[in-house]
Amino acid sequence: MKTIILHSKPWLDSQDIRSVVDVLKSGQFTQGVKVSEFEEKFTQFQKCKGSVAINSGTAALHLSLLALGIKKGDEVIIPSYVCTALLNAVNYTEATPKIVDVNADDFNISFESVKKNLTKKTKAIIVPHMFGQAADIKPLLCLGIPVIEDCAQSVGATYEGKNVGTFGTLSIFSFYATKVMCSGEGGMVSSSNKRLLDKIRDLRNYDNRKSYKVRYNYKMTDMAAALGINQLNKLLKIIAQRRKIAKFYNAQLADMSIDLPVENIGNKHIYFRYVVKTKSKAKFIKYLQKNGIACAEPVYKPLHQYTKIISCPVADRLMKEAVSIPIYPFLKVDQIKYIVKLIALIEF
């Protein structure tokens, strides 16, 4: 059957379109005044000391690691149940990725698994806030090792009343097309450490320099920044609508034979993804897709399954059980009810 309900869809309106058209008319396409404005507004939103706009979340991770001085011989701890961007960023620096397991309930990095994998060579921990749910970051900060918060999926989420991305040494964000706020492609690094931010600004652009060292072409365009500014202006509305849909799902799916997302006490989940755990992922996906509903595996493949060096049993189990169903502001009430109705008909 033809897909009638998409899995993901950005919130784009006429003002978003006008903002990009205005940049095109100005003739200033690449990094310029709009990028600076976006950085300033994002810094205000995060209540931090500064932000640097980058052309992707992966590039933001790469530059964050370089700013921390990560190099060959160092180890960087990353969770297994994530996309390969984290593995790529660590490998770009020639450091060694140490892959650890995750929690079964909230999909976030396991503190116990991190502790077991600490060595004298551990120079950083990358902590993603998965699917819009804040990781329990305070115990990780107490380890005394630089923490990079990966907020690619969680801009606007809170941990103990504060925005995620305000706890770590550095924090990265992604504005890819499917993210909660999007600029097509794009990323950001935020921090209250001016020295590290200055390093990142230096590394993101290689051109017109008095001295040479390896630098990168990681600049954001003014077109992306203009779209990002408009998306940021309505971010709280976007999050409120996602939470409203999640609340409906929580109520309607509560008595069905699937496990629903958790929202940790004291945190605000923004529901970048609404991820359920099922007894038969393949059957669940096939049935919904057959009836016109697009759903997805929230992680294509756990990282440890690529490297085949260690075992991560929780990540393995989540790979067999977890499914992401549609959740985005443009979902209509009748579409949401249709999704719930079909899930109720699945026999496990």
C-alpha positions in Angstrom: 0.0 0.0 0.0 1.2 3.5 -0.7 2.5 5.4 2.4 -0.1 7.8 3.6 1.5 8.8 6.9 5.2 9.7 6.8 7.6 8.8 9.6 9.2 12.3 9.8 8.3 15.7 8.5 9.8 19.1 9.3 7.6 22.0 10.4 8.1 24.5 7.5 5.9 27.6 7.0 5.8 30.6 4.7 8.1 32.6 7.0 10.8 29.9 6.7 10.6 30.0 3.0 10.7 33.8 2.9 13.8 33.9 5.1 15.7 31.6 2.7 14.5 33.6 -0.4 15.6 36.8 1.3 19.1 35.4 1.7 19.1 34.3 -2.0 18.1 37.8 -3.0 20.8 39.4 -0.9 23.6 37.5 -2.8 25.3 36.5 0.5 24.9 32.7 0.4 27.8 31.4 2.5 28.7 32.2 6.1 27.8 35.8 6.9 25.6 38.0 9.0 22.8 35.4 9.3 25.2 32.8 10.7 26.4 35.3 13.3 22.8 36.1 14.2 21.9 32.4 14.5 24.9 31.8 16.8 23.9 34.8 19.0 20.3 33.7 19.3 21.2 30.1 20.0 23.6 31.2 22.7 20.7 33.1 24.3 18.4 30.1 24.1 21.0 27.8 25.7 22.0 30.4 28.3 25.7 29.6 27.7 28.8 31.8 26.9 28.9 31.1 23.1 28.0 29.0 20.1 29.7 28.2 16.8 27.6 27.3 13.8 28.9 24.3 11.8 27.6 22.6 8.6 26.6 19.3 10.3 26.4 17.6 13.6 29.1 15.2 12.6 31.5 18.1 11.9 30.5 19.6 15.2 31.6 16.4 17.0 34.8 16.2 15.0 35.8 19.8 15.9 34.8 19.3 19.5 37.2 16.4 19.8 40.0 18.3 18.1 39.4 21.3 20.4 39.9 19.0 23.4 43.2 17.8 21.9 42.0 14.3 21.2 44.6 12.4 19.1 46.0 9.0 18.2 46.6 6.9 21.3 43.7 8.5 23.2 40.4 6.7 24.0 37.0 8.2 23.6 34.0 6.5 25.2 30.8 6.3 23.1 27.6 4.3 23.4 26.7 1.5 21.0 23.1 2.3 20.4 23.6 5.4 18.2 24.2 6.3 14.6 27.7 6.0 13.1 28.4 9.7 13.2 30.0 9.3 16.7 32.2 6.4 15.5 33.2 8.4 12.4 34.1 11.6 14.4 36.4 9.6 16.8 38.0 7.8 13.9 38.7 11.1 12.1 41.0 12.1 15.0 42.7 8.6 14.9 41.8 8.1 18.6 40.4 4.7 19.7 36.6 4.5 20.2 35.6 2.6 23.3 32.1 1.4 22.7 29.9 0.8 25.8 26.4 -0.5 26.4 23.2 1.5 27.1 20.2 1.5 29.5 17.3 -0.7 28.4 14.7 1.8 29.7 15.7 5.2 28.2 18.2 4.1 25.5 20.9 6.3 27.0 24.5 5.5 27.8 25.0 3.2 30.8 27.0 4.7 33.6 28.0 1.3 34.9 29.3 0.4 31.4 31.2 3.6 31.2 32.9 3.0 34.6 34.0 -0.5 33.5 35.7 0.9 30.4 37.6 3.8 31.9 41.4 3.6 31.5 44.2 6.1 31.9 43.9 6.7 28.1 40.2 7.9 28.4 40.2 11.5 27.3 36.6 12.2 26.6 33.1 10.7 26.9 30.4 11.5 24.2 27.0 11.4 25.8 24.0 11.5 23.5 20.6 12.4 24.8 18.7 9.7 22.9 15.4 10.4 21.0 14.7 13.6 23.0 15.2 12.1 26.5 18.0 13.6 28.7 20.7 11.2 29.8 21.5 11.1 33.5 24.6 13.2 33.1 25.6 14.3 36.6 27.2 11.0 37.6 29.2 11.1 34.3 30.4 14.6 35.1 31.7 13.4 38.4 34.2 11.1 36.7 36.5 14.1 36.0 36.8 13.4 32.2 35.6 16.0 29.6 32.1 15.3 28.5 30.7 16.2 25.1 26.9 16.3 25.2 25.5 15.1 21.9 22.2 17.0 21.7 21.6 16.2 18.0 18.2 14.7 19.0 17.3 16.7 22.0 17.5 20.5 21.5 15.1 22.0 24.1 15.0 18.9 26.3 15.7 19.6 30.0 17.6 17.8 32.8 16.7 18.9 36.3 15.1 22.1 34.9 18.1 23.1 32.7 18.5 22.7 29.0 20.5 19.7 27.9 23.7 21.0 26.4 24.5 23.2 29.4 26.3 20.6 31.5 29.2 19.2 29.5 32.5 20.7 28.5 31.2 21.1 25.0 27.8 20.4 23.5 26.9 19.7 19.9 23.6 20.0 18.0 22.3 18.9 14.6 19.8 20.6 12.4 19.4 17.9 9.8 16.2 17.8 7.8 14.5 15.2 10.2 15.5 16.9 13.4 13.2 18.7 15.8 14.4 22.0 14.4 16.0 21.9 11.0 18.1 23.9 8.6 18.3 21.2 5.9 21.9 20.5 7.0 23.7 22.1 9.9 25.1 21.9 13.4 26.2 23.9 16.3 28.8 23.7 19.1 27.9 25.5 22.4 30.0 25.9 25.5 30.8 28.3 28.3 34.5 27.7 27.6 35.7 30.6 25.4 39.1 29.0 24.8 37.6 25.9 23.3 35.1 27.9 21.2 37.9 30.0 19.8 39.7 26.8 18.7 36.5 25.6 17.0 36.0 28.9 15.2 39.6 28.7 14.0 39.3 25.1 12.7 36.0 25.5 10.9 37.4 27.6 8.1 40.7 27.0 6.3 40.9 30.1 4.0 42.8 33.4 4.3 45.1 32.5 7.1 48.5 33.9 7.9 49.9 30.6 9.2 49.2 27.1 8.0 47.8 24.1 9.9 45.1 21.6 8.9 41.8 23.3 9.0 38.4 22.4 7.5 35.6 23.7 5.3 32.9 23.2 8.0 31.1 26.6 7.6 27.3 26.9 7.8 25.6 28.9 5.0 23.6 32.0 5.6 20.6 30.2 3.9 20.8 27.4 6.5 21.2 29.9 9.3 18.2 32.0 8.2 16.1 28.8 8.3 17.6 27.9 11.6 16.7 31.3 13.2 13.0 30.8 12.2 13.0 27.3 13.5 14.5 28.4 16.8 11.8 31.1 17.1 9.1 28.4 17.1 11.0 25.6 18.8 8.9 25.7 22.0 5.7 25.4 19.9 7.2 22.5 18.0 8.2 20.7 21.3 4.8 21.4 22.8 3.0 19.8 19.9 5.3 16.8 20.0 4.6 16.3 23.7 0.9 16.7 23.1 1.0 13.8 20.6 3.2 11.7 22.9 0.7 12.2 25.7 -2.1 10.9 23.5 0.0 7.9 22.5 0.9 7.2 26.1 -2.8 7.2 27.1 -4.1 5.2 24.1 -1.3 2.6 23.9 -0.9 2.0 27.7 -2.8 -1.3 27.8 -1.3 -2.8 24.6 1.5 -5.4 24.5 4.3 -3.0 23.8 6.6 -1.0 26.0 6.2 2.8 25.8 8.9 5.5 26.1 9.8 6.6 29.6 10.1 10.2 30.8 12.6 10.3 33.6 11.5 12.2 36.7 12.6 15.9 36.7 13.3 15.9 32.9 11.4 17.1 29.9 11.3 14.7 27.0 10.9 16.4 23.6 10.0 13.2 21.7 12.3 13.6 18.6 11.3 9.9 18.2 8.4 8.0 19.8 10.2 4.6 20.3 8.2 1.5 21.4 9.6 -1.9 22.2 7.8 -4.8 20.7 7.8 -8.6 20.8 8.2 -8.8 17.1 9.8 -5.8 15.4 9.6 -7.2 11.9 5.9 -8.1 12.3 5.1 -4.7 13.7 6.9 -2.7 11.0 5.5 -4.9 8.2 1.9 -4.6 9.4 2.0 -0.8 9.8 3.8 -0.3 6.4 1.3 -2.6 4.7 -1.4 -0.2 6.0 0.3 3.0 4.8 2.1 4.0 8.0 5.9 4.6 7.7 7.8 3.5 10.8 11.6 3.0 11.3 14.3 1.3 13.1 15.5 4.1 15.4 19.2 2.9 15.0 20.2 1.2 11.9 22.8 -1.0 13.6 24.5 -0.8 17.0 28.2 0.3 16.7 29.6 -2.7 18.4 28.1 -4.9 15.7 30.3 -3.1 13.2 33.6 -3.4 15.2 32.8 -6.9 16.6 35.3 -6.2 19.4 33.0 -6.2 22.4 29.5 -7.4 23.4 26.7 -5.0 24.3 23.7 -7.2 25.2 21.3 -4.4 25.9 22.0 -2.7 22.6 21.6 -6.1 20.9 18.2 -6.5 22.5 17.0 -3.0 21.6 18.0 -3.7 18.0 15.5 -6.6 18.0 12.7 -4.8 19.8 12.7 -1.0 19.2 10.5 0.7 16.6 9.9 4.4 15.9 6.4 5.4 15.0 5.4 8.8 13.5 5.5 11.8 15.7 5.7 15.4 14.4 3.6 18.6 14.6 1.9 18.1 11.2 0.3 14.8 12.2 -3.5 15.2 12.1 -5.8 13.9 14.9 -7.4 11.3 12.5 -3.9 10.1 11.5 -2.8 9.7 15.1 -6.0 7.8 15.9 -5.5 5.6 12.8 -1.9 4.7 14.0 -3.3 3.7 17.4 -6.1 1.7 15.9 -3.7 -0.3 13.7 -1.3 -1.0 16.6 -4.2 -2.4 18.6 -4.9 -4.9 15.8 -1.4 -6.4 15.7 -1.3 -9.9 17.2 2.1 -10.9 18.7 
